[in-house]
Amino acid sequence: MSRLVLVLGDQLSPEIAALKAADKGRDVVVMAEVADETGYVPHHPKKIALVLAAMRKFAEELRADGWDLRYTQLDDSANSGSIVRELLRRAEETGASEVLATEPGEWRLIEALGEAPIPVKQLADDRFLASHNDFETWAEGRKSLRMEYFYREMRRRTGYLMDGDDPEGGVWNYDSENRKPAPDAIDFAGPMQFTPDETVEEVLDLVEARFGGNFGDLRPFHFATDRGQARRALTHFIKGALPKFGDYQDAMMNDERFLYHAVISPYLNIGLLDPSEVCAAAEEAYAKGHAPLNAVEGFIRQIIGWREFVRGIYFLEGPGYPRQNKLMQQRKLPAVYWGGETRMTCMAKAVEQTREEAYAHHIQRLMVTGNFALLSGVNPAEVHEWYLAVYVDAFEWVEAPNTVGMSQFADGGLFASKPYVSSGAYINRMSDYCKSCAYDVGTKVGEGACPFNLLYWNFLDRQRARLGDNPRMGNMYRTWDRMDGDKREQIVAEAEALLEALGRGEVV
């Protein structure tokens, strides 16, 4: 008897575990565009379009390879609206009594498949370099989980940038060389863009009709939607941007949205690229003298370090992790995150870019939008849902730990040793945003004071009971304590007034 083989929209690889375990001669592949997946958060239209277009192209690849494939489009009249119901419909249609699936990257789907009326065998997703067991073994007995030590273990295991038992160049981490402020100009044209073909245009029309009211601009749409295009995008980055990626990976600029970033995370996260091929391409660039060690190490660390690490955290901590709120923050997400007017250039630029591109790089997410939400006391569940909705590369296994753990410190320091908060000084150092802002980054209190300055100290004061004993926060609290009492009172009063204005929907 045949089995159904489920392929999800972020599993678009011929090497996915369920396909490898299936029998092409008798099993039936099921792929489905369903309302449950397009609507569990208000996804950016570009994200929906990328996934649907890539799914349709991958389905054609599977058919050409000889698979019996049943595909449900979003506007099919028989579409039942959920993955489980589509499996049941196809089981009745084919007589199949079992489903092979590759473990989804979100707990809600893992649980849905586990409770399905038809037996579903969920196989480990071996596209990743560290299995759940690998991470659990590494984490066992550790009081805190730090990416740097996991990353070193991954370097040893994979052999990337290793010289025998030692790291290439003698040190593990070149972060100190990778924090240069914004340069005067960028000599890279940005990630490779692709003209939509007939399949993509058909999807764009569908998404425009169904999700035109969602936050985010659908057109122009230039993402890669198949493996060939994604590999060309990778080569374009390796040749044109990797040499300077390390130097300026933390920089932000008003008129440069991509700087030297690869923007290949969407392709990695839906299966169009494999992490091993990406790391191998970067390592080869270093071996051939095309890119310096600091750039290649920083790039590979994002993949075998952060990417694998946050996935490990997500599955180690379980389904409740995205709802953590150890700092007990309860404010609503301000309107600026959905495009509301603001006088803060950094926030305006980050949100504008997010709306138009479904993309912002890691420092814009961490130290602008994430920092502002944390300082403002926003409920991390709302921040989590926003990041999951608006970014093209956001899937819960990667987004939730980065948001809940790193950005919002809502897990109480499970893997971040301190909150990533800063005043306006950091943003001024790493960007040119402050030069064109209505606020004065050098003004700490009073008229024209940068909101980040006021909120930074108010956050520390408000959270002292929870953060005061953190050894990495000691200098900050000592600085606060040395301030004149009247100045501290003024900062708190002005910060609270600002927060109340945000809560009323006023322009800040």
Phi and psi in degrees as a GROMACS rama.xvg file:
@    title "Ramachandran Plot"
@    xaxis  label "Phi"
@    yaxis  label "Psi"
@TYPE xy
-73.6902  158.27  SER-2
-116.206  157.968  ARG-3
-90.0444  143.083  LEU-4
-120.301  107.205  VAL-5
-83.2192  130.061  LEU-6
-124.219  117.361  VAL-7
-87.3682  169.145  LEU-8
-69.9198  -12.7143  GLY-9
-111.726  25.4625  ASP-10
-129.472  43.0343  GLN-11
-89.758  62.0029  LEU-12
-134.221  135.606  SER-13
-66.8759  -13.4927  PRO-14
-96.0064  12.4456  GLU-15
-64.662  146.456  ILE-16
-56.8794  -42.0462  ALA-17
-64.509  -38.2488  ALA-18
-68.9675  -39.1424  LEU-19
-65.0323  -29.6909  LYS-20
-89.0756  -8.50772  ALA-21
-87.8821  166.07  ALA-22
-109.917  109.764  ASP-23
-60.9694  -25.7259  LYS-24
-75.4686  -21.2515  GLY-25
-134.52  -20.9733  ARG-26
-86.556  156.983  ASP-27
-118.808  124.031  VAL-28
-82.4546  135.929  VAL-29
-118.978  126.273  VAL-30
-130.752  142.032  MET-31
-149.269  132.965  ALA-32
-92.707  113.823  GLU-33
-129.838  153.532  VAL-34
-62.5643  -34.2309  ALA-35
-59.1912  -34.622  ASP-36
-85.8713  -32.0423  GLU-37
-81.0581  -13.1057  THR-38
-126.141  7.05298  GLY-39
-70.3278  -21.8024  TYR-40
-136.346  161.68  VAL-41
-76.3972  76.7018  PRO-42
-56.3887  147.295  HIS-43
-58.9905  134.792  HIS-44
-54.9133  -34.7345  PRO-45
-64.4048  -35.9029  LYS-46
-66.2744  -45.8079  LYS-47
-60.9026  -44.0493  ILE-48
-63.828  -42.5716  ALA-49
-58.2247  -50.5295  LEU-50
-64.4463  -46.2851  VAL-51
-66.1675  -42.3892  LEU-52
-65.939  -42.7821  ALA-53
-66.2597  -36.8668  ALA-54
-60.7201  -46.4987  MET-55
-64.1408  -39.5665  ARG-56
-69.9847  -38.5505  LYS-57
-67.8388  -35.878  PHE-58
-60.0025  -40.5606  ALA-59
-66.2911  -35.9735  GLU-60
-61.1809  -43.8145  GLU-61
-65.446  -41.6801  LEU-62
-61.7381  -44.0032  ARG-63
-63.509  -26.2057  ALA-64
-85.3054  1.21155  ASP-65
100.648  7.66995  GLY-66
-80.9287  143.367  TRP-67
-80.6509  113.173  ASP-68
-127.239  131.322  LEU-69
-110.432  117.748  ARG-70
-118.707  131.908  TYR-71
-111.396  119.407  THR-72
-85.6418  158.063  GLN-73
-59.6603  -33.531  LEU-74
-98.6369  11.9722  ASP-75
-64.7416  137.122  ASP-76
-64.9637  -26.9148  SER-77
-89.7167  0.254438  ALA-78
-60.4559  124.86  ASN-79
-88.76  -11.4327  SER-80
97.7823  -11.0308  GLY-81
-143.588  158.404  SER-82
-61.4682  -47.0139  ILE-83
-63.0152  -44.1822  VAL-84
-65.7259  -34.3968  ARG-85
-67.1604  -37.8625  GLU-86
-62.469  -42.881  LEU-87
-64.4746  -39.9593  LEU-88
-63.5992  -43.7666  ARG-89
-72.0717  -30.9666  ARG-90
-65.2921  -42.0765  ALA-91
-65.0374  -35.536  GLU-92
-70.0263  -37.2802  GLU-93
-104.563  -15.2647  THR-94
83.6009  7.03536  GLY-95
-68.9989  146.551  ALA-96
-122.194  7.42833  SER-97
-150.759  151.692  GLU-98
-122.719  134.336  VAL-99
-99.6716  129.614  LEU-100
-138.057  149.405  ALA-101
-88.882  134.397  THR-102
-50.0582  124.934  GLU-103
-65.491  165.376  PRO-104
-94.7623  11.6232  GLY-105
-136.88  136.324  GLU-106
-59.7522  -35.5575  TRP-107
-60.8159  -37.7101  ARG-108
-77.8423  -37.3619  LEU-109
-56.6236  -45.5572  ILE-110
-69.1344  -38.4671  GLU-111
-62.9165  -43.071  ALA-112
-68.5662  -35.8759  LEU-113
-65.7956  -25.2381  GLY-114
-102.162  7.14897  GLU-115
-65.7494  147.678  ALA-116
-67.6794  -10.69  PRO-117
-111.714  140.3  ILE-118
-60.6783  128.759  PRO-119
-122.013  118.649  VAL-120
-93.0166  111.771  LYS-121
-95.3436  116.656  GLN-122
-94.2644  148.872  LEU-123
-59.9179  139.019  ALA-124
-82.482  96.7182  ASP-125
-89.6826  17.8134  ASP-126
-70.2795  -19.9576  ARG-127
-88.6285  156.508  PHE-128
-86.4176  -18.6162  LEU-129
-122.738  125.526  ALA-130
-77.6562  168.843  SER-131
-57.0039  -43.027  HIS-132
-64.387  -39.2319  ASN-133
-57.8637  -46.83  ASP-134
-69.4075  -41.9062  PHE-135
-60.9031  -40.2071  GLU-136
-64.06  -43.0702  THR-137
-64.6951  -40.3663  TRP-138
-77.5093  -21.4034  ALA-139
-58.7249  128.291  GLU-140
84.1651  -4.55563  GLY-141
-87.3664  132.549  ARG-142
-71.0922  -33.948  LYS-143
-136.967  152.708  SER-144
-110.503  114.347  LEU-145
-115.219  127.82  ARG-146
-56.3417  -38.1358  MET-147
-56.9034  -40.6501  GLU-148
-76.5141  -34.6364  TYR-149
-64.7187  -42.5473  PHE-150
-59.0949  -42.8656  TYR-151
-61.9273  -39.4316  ARG-152
-63.56  -39.7743  GLU-153
-67.7105  -36.1179  MET-154
-60.5761  -45.8102  ARG-155
-63.3591  -42.0083  ARG-156
-68.2563  -42.439  ARG-157
-86.0525  -26.0553  THR-158
83.1089  2.02742  GLY-159
-67.0342  130.97  TYR-160
52.5077  44.0765  LEU-161
-114.194  144.557  MET-162
-117.162  85.351  ASP-163
69.5606  -123.221  GLY-164
-90.8929  -1.74482  ASP-165
-110.888  153.041  ASP-166
-69.3803  143.659  PRO-167
-55.8293  130.472  GLU-168
85.7629  -7.3078  GLY-169
92.7408  -11.0265  GLY-170
-132.014  154.2  VAL-171
-82.0032  -29.6226  TRP-172
-139.127  125.629  ASN-173
-107.789  29.8816  TYR-174
-55.7643  -35.823  ASP-175
-62.2799  -22.5927  SER-176
-96.0246  -3.10076  GLU-177
-112.723  31.2886  ASN-178
-128.876  36.9983  ARG-179
-74.3335  141.432  LYS-180
-68.7147  174.947  PRO-181
-57.1821  131.793  ALA-182
-78.1516  174.706  PRO-183
-69.5381  -33.8067  ASP-184
-152.292  159.099  ALA-185
-113.899  130.38  ILE-186
-107.138  33.4132  ASP-187
-127.876  132.663  PHE-188
-77.5715  -5.87294  ALA-189
106.523  176.811  GLY-190
-61.3521  152.811  PRO-191
-62.5373  137.984  MET-192
-111.713  147.367  GLN-193
-124.639  133.956  PHE-194
-75.4278  128.069  THR-195
-58.3459  132.811  PRO-196
-91.5674  -170.888  ASP-197
-61.2136  -41.3254  GLU-198
-63.3339  -44.9289  THR-199
-66.2375  -42.456  VAL-200
-61.769  -37.9589  GLU-201
-62.5978  -41.5498  GLU-202
-67.1362  -42.3075  VAL-203
-58.9672  -40.965  LEU-204
-63.5055  -41.6058  ASP-205
-63.6148  -47.0415  LEU-206
-65.3815  -39.4692  VAL-207
-60.9242  -40.9129  GLU-208
-71.3515  -38.42  ALA-209
-88.5261  -34.5548  ARG-210
-127.086  23.9248  PHE-211
-61.8871  -21.9112  GLY-212
-86.8144  -7.7657  GLY-213
-68.8254  152.212  ASN-214
-60.4633  128.875  PHE-215
122.817  145.86  GLY-216
-89.0438  127.678  ASP-217
-77.8557  -44.1474  LEU-218
-112.5  149.275  ARG-219
-71.1739  149.993  PRO-220
-120.066  120.768  PHE-221
-130.646  13.8239  HIS-222
-73.0122  153.196  PHE-223
-68.7048  142.873  ALA-224
-128.715  10.1411  THR-225
-149.032  169.55  ASP-226
-65.0833  -37.0205  ARG-227
-60.8998  -45.7034  GLY-228
-65.3282  -42.1582  GLN-229
-61.3439  -38.6734  ALA-230
-68.3401  -35.0349  ARG-231
-65.4058  -38.8249  ARG-232
-63.3286  -39.119  ALA-233
-64.0871  -47.1347  LEU-234
-60.6904  -40.4356  THR-235
-58.7884  -44.009  HIS-236
-66.856  -47.1857  PHE-237
-57.5479  -43.4401  ILE-238
-76.1893  -40.9356  LYS-239
-99.098  -23.695  GLY-240
-127.403  -28.9774  ALA-241
-54.238  -40.0587  LEU-242
-54.8821  -31.1825  PRO-243
-110.133  2.21958  LYS-244
-56.8008  -48.402  PHE-245
-59.5391  -48.3418  GLY-246
-54.2291  -44.5352  ASP-247
-116.99  23.031  TYR-248
-68.0129  -20.7688  GLN-249
-100.426  -1.1958  ASP-250
-79.3152  155.368  ALA-251
-136.277  141.032  MET-252
-139.57  143.11  MET-253
-54.4635  -46.9272  ASN-254
-108.008  12.4364  ASP-255
-131.916  107.193  GLU-256
-83.8793  -25.7779  ARG-257
-114.642  -19.657  PHE-258
45.399  -118.535  LEU-259
-112.924  27.1094  TYR-260
-82.5427  151.816  HIS-261
-79.9229  -36.7001  ALA-262
54.1403  44.1058  VAL-263
-107.513  -0.821211  ILE-264
-57.9948  -36.3523  SER-265
-60.3241  -37.1575  PRO-266
-73.5711  -37.0589  TYR-267
-63.194  -43.0936  LEU-268
-76.5882  -18.131  ASN-269
-106.719  -0.374083  ILE-270
101.653  2.3856  GLY-271
-74.5819  -23.2249  LEU-272
-125.465  150.595  LEU-273
-104.768  137.346  ASP-274
-57.6346  -32.9125  PRO-275
-67.6153  -41.4648  SER-276
-68.3793  -32.6852  GLU-277
-68.373  -47.3943  VAL-278
-64.1123  -39.9866  CYS-279
-63.0022  -38.863  ALA-280
-65.1611  -40.3577  ALA-281
-68.4607  -42.568  ALA-282
-63.7652  -37.5415  GLU-283
-64.2767  -38.2385  GLU-284
-61.209  -38.5477  ALA-285
-68.1264  -44.8956  TYR-286
-61.1578  -32.6011  ALA-287
-88.5748  1.64326  LYS-288
79.1375  14.2643  GLY-289
-82.8949  -30.531  HIS-290
-134.027  141.595  ALA-291
-73.7544  162.13  PRO-292
-62.736  -40.3909  LEU-293
-61.1168  -36.1343  ASN-294
-71.3479  -46.0714  ALA-295
-68.7415  -41.7171  VAL-296
-62.511  -44.7592  GLU-297
-62.73  -36.8597  GLY-298
-70.9437  -48.3769  PHE-299
-63.7476  -34.985  ILE-300
-61.353  -35.8333  ARG-301
-63.4335  -29.0487  GLN-302
-91.1809  -56.5593  ILE-303
-86.4864  -13.601  ILE-304
-94.3085  -82.3318  GLY-305
-61.1563  -47.9039  TRP-306
-60.9967  -46.7714  ARG-307
-71.1688  -35.3845  GLU-308
-65.9796  -47.1217  PHE-309
-67.6645  -33.1924  VAL-310
-63.8397  -41.8585  ARG-311
-59.1242  -43.7998  GLY-312
-61.6301  -46.049  ILE-313
-57.7393  -47.314  TYR-314
-80.642  -27.2823  PHE-315
-67.1218  -40.5474  LEU-316
-83.2975  -22.4424  GLU-317
90.6212  179.864  GLY-318
-60.7004  -25.3864  PRO-319
-80.6407  -6.30093  GLY-320
-58.1472  -44.6861  TYR-321
-62.0966  -14.1305  PRO-322
-99.1318  9.67288  ARG-323
-63.0198  144.491  GLN-324
-155.004  61.1615  ASN-325
-67.2877  -22.8008  LYS-326
-89.2431  -0.690065  LEU-327
56.654  44.3413  MET-328
-88.7321  137.623  GLN-329
-132.716  -0.0216618  GLN-330
-71.3492  157.579  ARG-331
-77.9472  153.263  LYS-332
-66.9664  123.279  LEU-333
-62.0758  155.5  PRO-334
-61.8822  -23.9599  ALA-335
-58.6865  -29.0726  VAL-336
-67.4373  -22.7041  TYR-337
-105.218  22.1321  TRP-338
97.4505  7.20125  GLY-339
-64.1304  154.709  GLY-340
-64.929  143.204  GLU-341
-148.754  153.674  THR-342
-94.9254  -3.14586  ARG-343
-84.723  113.323  MET-344
-60.7859  -42.4523  THR-345
-61.4655  -44.8929  CYS-346
-68.5051  -41.3222  MET-347
-60.747  -44.0644  ALA-348
-68.578  -42.4673  LYS-349
-64.9899  -43.0215  ALA-350
-72.9641  -39.5216  VAL-351
-58.5449  -46.0932  GLU-352
-63.5873  -41.4455  GLN-353
-60.9988  -44.3428  THR-354
-62.3144  -43.266  ARG-355
-84.2742  -31.7391  GLU-356
-111.789  -13.4729  GLU-357
58.5153  29.1489  ALA-358
-150.8  142.719  TYR-359
-153.078  145.725  ALA-360
-79.8591  174.267  HIS-361
-61.6739  -32.5207  HIS-362
-77.0908  -35.6391  ILE-363
-60.9043  -40.245  GLN-364
-71.4395  -43.379  ARG-365
-78.1939  -49.7823  LEU-366
-102.265  -2.91514  MET-367
-113.477  -77.4212  VAL-368
-66.8635  -40.8561  THR-369
-69.0267  -44.708  GLY-370
-59.5493  -44.8402  ASN-371
-65.2334  -40.1616  PHE-372
-64.3468  -42.8512  ALA-373
-65.3964  -47.2686  LEU-374
-63.1367  -30.4197  LEU-375
-83.2602  -5.80226  SER-376
77.9913  27.8122  GLY-377
-73.3082  141.175  VAL-378
-57.9105  124.05  ASN-379
-62.3951  -24.1208  PRO-380
-63.8977  -36.1  ALA-381
-71.622  -37.6955  GLU-382
-65.2602  -44.384  VAL-383
-57.153  -47.5057  HIS-384
-65.002  -36.5407  GLU-385
-64.2895  -49.4782  TRP-386
-61.6791  -39.5887  TYR-387
-64.3851  -32.0267  LEU-388
-80.4375  -41.082  ALA-389
-96.6654  -11.5379  VAL-390
-107.785  137.022  TYR-391
-66.0959  -24.2421  VAL-392
-98.8106  8.89454  ASP-393
-87.6772  112.888  ALA-394
-127.114  148.431  PHE-395
-58.8282  -35.5661  GLU-396
-60.0435  -31.3552  TRP-397
-99.1793  -33.0857  VAL-398
-75.9364  -45.0232  GLU-399
-60.7154  -49.3252  ALA-400
-63.2281  -38.6711  PRO-401
-64.36  -35.7196  ASN-402
-84.4635  -58.6944  THR-403
-67.5807  -41.6169  VAL-404
-86.2818  -58.9648  GLY-405
-79.1889  -51.97  MET-406
-72.566  -45.3378  SER-407
-103.435  -3.17068  GLN-408
51.7982  30.9421  PHE-409
-79.7357  -12.6535  ALA-410
-91.1564  8.02222  ASP-411
73.7222  15.2101  GLY-412
102.608  24.6713  GLY-413
-56.1923  -46.3571  LEU-414
-131.565  -1.58789  PHE-415
-109.484  128.902  ALA-416
-76.2811  -15.5037  SER-417
-158.769  161.512  LYS-418
-65.178  141.912  PRO-419
-87.1394  81.7214  TYR-420
-121.19  151.532  VAL-421
-155.197  160.193  SER-422
-81.2327  -171.209  SER-423
-67.3922  -16.5098  GLY-424
-59.894  -41.2487  ALA-425
-63.4683  -46.0821  TYR-426
-62.2213  -38.6013  ILE-427
-65.1895  -38.5306  ASN-428
-68.892  -35.5552  ARG-429
-101.522  4.61062  MET-430
-149.578  174.641  SER-431
-108.15  15.2267  ASP-432
-60.6821  -43.2641  TYR-433
-66.7004  -21.9383  CYS-434
-66.0118  -25.5169  LYS-435
-116.031  21.8134  SER-436
-92.8318  149.937  CYS-437
-69.0767  -23.1926  ALA-438
-94.9819  157.236  TYR-439
-101.717  112.788  ASP-440
-62.9429  -22.1161  VAL-441
-84.9248  -8.29978  GLY-442
-92.9369  123.336  THR-443
-91.0654  -35.3007  LYS-444
-141.758  163.818  VAL-445
84.6255  -167.765  GLY-446
-59.7564  132.147  GLU-447
81.2666  2.63511  GLY-448
-65.3561  137.347  ALA-449
-62.2033  127.181  CYS-450
-55.6567  -34.0466  PRO-451
-63.2316  -33.8754  PHE-452
-65.4272  -47.8625  ASN-453
-65.5042  -47.6239  LEU-454
-69.174  -30.0456  LEU-455
-60.5445  -52.6745  TYR-456
-71.4269  -34.4578  TRP-457
-65.2039  -38.3954  ASN-458
-61.3455  -46.7932  PHE-459
-60.9243  -42.367  LEU-460
-65.6175  -43.7444  ASP-461
-66.0822  -33.0913  ARG-462
-103.879  17.259  GLN-463
-59.8315  -37.5282  ARG-464
-62.6322  -29.4713  ALA-465
-95.9821  -26.376  ARG-466
-115.207  -10.1614  LEU-467
-61.3485  -28.4535  GLY-468
-91.2444  -0.749832  ASP-469
-69.2594  119.708  ASN-470
-61.2171  -26.6828  PRO-471
-82.1942  -4.88763  ARG-472
-103.715  -2.20041  MET-473
-57.8282  -46.5953  GLY-474
-61.81  -37.7409  ASN-475
-64.7496  -44.8942  MET-476
-69.4756  -33.9062  TYR-477
-64.9657  -38.2668  ARG-478
-64.2162  -43.2776  THR-479
-60.4841  -43.1397  TRP-480
-68.0618  -27.1603  ASP-481
-78.7558  -14.2427  ARG-482
-67.6029  150.729  MET-483
-59.3991  138.213  ASP-484
-57.1578  -40.1366  GLY-485
-64.7192  -35.9986  ASP-486
-67.9487  -40.4098  LYS-487
-61.3391  -42.8404  ARG-488
-63.2544  -37.9755  GLU-489
-66.3239  -43.0413  GLN-490
-59.2773  -48.0147  ILE-491
-62.9741  -44.363  VAL-492
-63.5279  -44.5222  ALA-493
-70.3149  -36.6981  GLU-494
-65.3124  -42.908  ALA-495
-66.544  -35.961  GLU-496
-64.3569  -39.6501  ALA-497
-63.705  -43.1094  LEU-498
-64.9952  -38.5818  LEU-499
-65.0218  -38.6483  GLU-500
-63.2265  -42.1554  ALA-501
-59.7609  -43.646  LEU-502
-63.5266  -29.3468  GLY-503
-84.2913  -3.35408  ARG-504
83.2848  15.0749  GLY-505
-75.7111  156.31  GLU-506
-75.6529  126.166  VAL-507
